């Protein structure tokens, strides 16, 4: 059974990344990554997820977005 995922607000605070083009690219990649995931299970409401990701200084935006998506999915499955 596939469950609809709705995210009311996604706020990213990334040290060393501006809110300009780089920040927008990261936000877009995270949103696309979440949209591409097949979420299954029972419907539930999760009020808030806080994820702290430790990335290296040379981590590329695409890899950082995958790390963020993976952590959001890990935490959301844990709260089921």
N, C-alpha and C positions, 0 to 999 in steps of 0.2 A: 504494500500500500504506500503510495507516495503522498507526502504531506506538503501542503503549501507552507513556504517560509516567508514571513513578512518581517522586515526590519524597519522600524519606525525611524530610527536615527543611528547612524554609524559615525562615530567621532574617532579620528585617528590623531594621536599626539606622537609625532615621531621626531626624536631628537636629531638635529642636523638636517632636517628636511623642511624646505619652505612650503608655504601654502600655495605657491605659484604652480607652474607647470609640473614640477616633480611631485608635489603633493596631490595634485589633481590626477596625475597618471596613476599613482599608487591607489588612490581611492577608487578609481575606475577599475583597476585590475582586481582589487579586493571584491568589489561589487560583482564583476563578471565571474570571478571565481566562485562566489557564493551562489550566483544564479545558475551556474553550470552543475552544481552538486545535486545529486538525486537524494533527497532527504526522505527517509522512511521512518515509520513508527507511528506512535499515537500523537495526536495533536496536543500541544501544551503551550503554556505561556511562560516565557522566561523574561523576567523583569530587566535583568542587567547581566552582562558578561564583561568582565575586565580581563584583558589579556596583556601580559607583559612579554614581549619577544626580545630575546637577546640576539642581535645580529651583529656581525662583524662590520668593521669600517668599510669594507669593500663589497658588502652584500649588494647585489643588483636589485633593482626595484621589483622585477618579476619574482625573484626568489623570496624577497621580503613579503610580497603579497601572498604567495603560497603559504608561507609560515603563518601569516595572520589568519588566513582562511582555515588552515589546519587547526589552529588553536581555538578558533571560534567553534568549529565543528566538534572538537574534542570536548570542550566545556559544555556545549549544548547537549551532547549525547550523555554526558555524565549527570546532567540535571533531570534526565528522563525518569 
